[in-house]
Amino acid sequence: MKRKLGIITSICFLFTSIFVQGPIPQVMAAAQTTFYVSPSGNDSNSGTQSAPFKTIEKARDTVRTINSSMTGDIYVYLMDGTYA
């Protein structure tokens, strides 16, 4: 009888250890740089959220200048609007 109780206790502990602690956190690469593009932006801007580029091509060209020495992910966010 004690042996069965020990096995059940071990199974309950294992279940609690796996499921109660929550999901395993995912490891994400650090962002090296983030650029923003907006139809109301300007390609002479720096590409920040408050001063976005106007065209996707400008963002692409800017990413290409740092792509060979990247140390993390490079994000380009397209803000709301219609891109011609």
KAMO-V523996 format. One record per residue. N is the residue number from 1. RES is the residue in one small letter. PHI is phi as a letter, one per 30 degrees, with the letter a starting at -180 (NA if undefined). Layout:
n=N res=RES phi=PHI
n=N res=RES phi=PHI
This chain:
n=1 res=m phi=NA
n=2 res=k phi=d
n=3 res=r phi=d
n=4 res=k phi=d
n=5 res=l phi=d
n=6 res=g phi=d
n=7 res=i phi=d
n=8 res=i phi=d
n=9 res=t phi=d
n=10 res=s phi=d
n=11 res=i phi=d
n=12 res=c phi=d
n=13 res=f phi=d
n=14 res=l phi=d
n=15 res=f phi=d
n=16 res=t phi=d
n=17 res=s phi=d
n=18 res=i phi=d
n=19 res=f phi=c
n=20 res=v phi=d
n=21 res=q phi=d
n=22 res=g phi=j
n=23 res=p phi=d
n=24 res=i phi=d
n=25 res=p phi=d
n=26 res=q phi=d
n=27 res=v phi=c
n=28 res=m phi=c
n=29 res=a phi=d
n=30 res=a phi=d
n=31 res=a phi=d
n=32 res=q phi=d
n=33 res=t phi=a
n=34 res=t phi=b
n=35 res=f phi=b
n=36 res=y phi=b
n=37 res=v phi=b
n=38 res=s phi=b
n=39 res=p phi=e
n=40 res=s phi=c
n=41 res=g phi=d
n=42 res=n phi=b
n=43 res=d phi=d
n=44 res=s phi=d
n=45 res=n phi=d
n=46 res=s phi=d
n=47 res=g phi=i
n=48 res=t phi=d
n=49 res=q phi=d
n=50 res=s phi=d
n=51 res=a phi=b
n=52 res=p phi=d
n=53 res=f phi=d
n=54 res=k phi=c
n=55 res=t phi=c
n=56 res=i phi=d
n=57 res=e phi=d
n=58 res=k phi=d
n=59 res=a phi=d
n=60 res=r phi=e
n=61 res=d phi=d
n=62 res=t phi=d
n=63 res=v phi=d
n=64 res=r phi=d
n=65 res=t phi=d
n=66 res=i phi=c
n=67 res=n phi=d
n=68 res=s phi=d
n=69 res=s phi=c
n=70 res=m phi=d
n=71 res=t phi=c
n=72 res=g phi=a
n=73 res=d phi=d
n=74 res=i phi=c
n=75 res=y phi=c
n=76 res=v phi=b
n=77 res=y phi=c
n=78 res=l phi=c
n=79 res=m phi=d
n=80 res=d phi=e
n=81 res=g phi=k
n=82 res=t phi=c
n=83 res=y phi=c
n=84 res=a phi=d
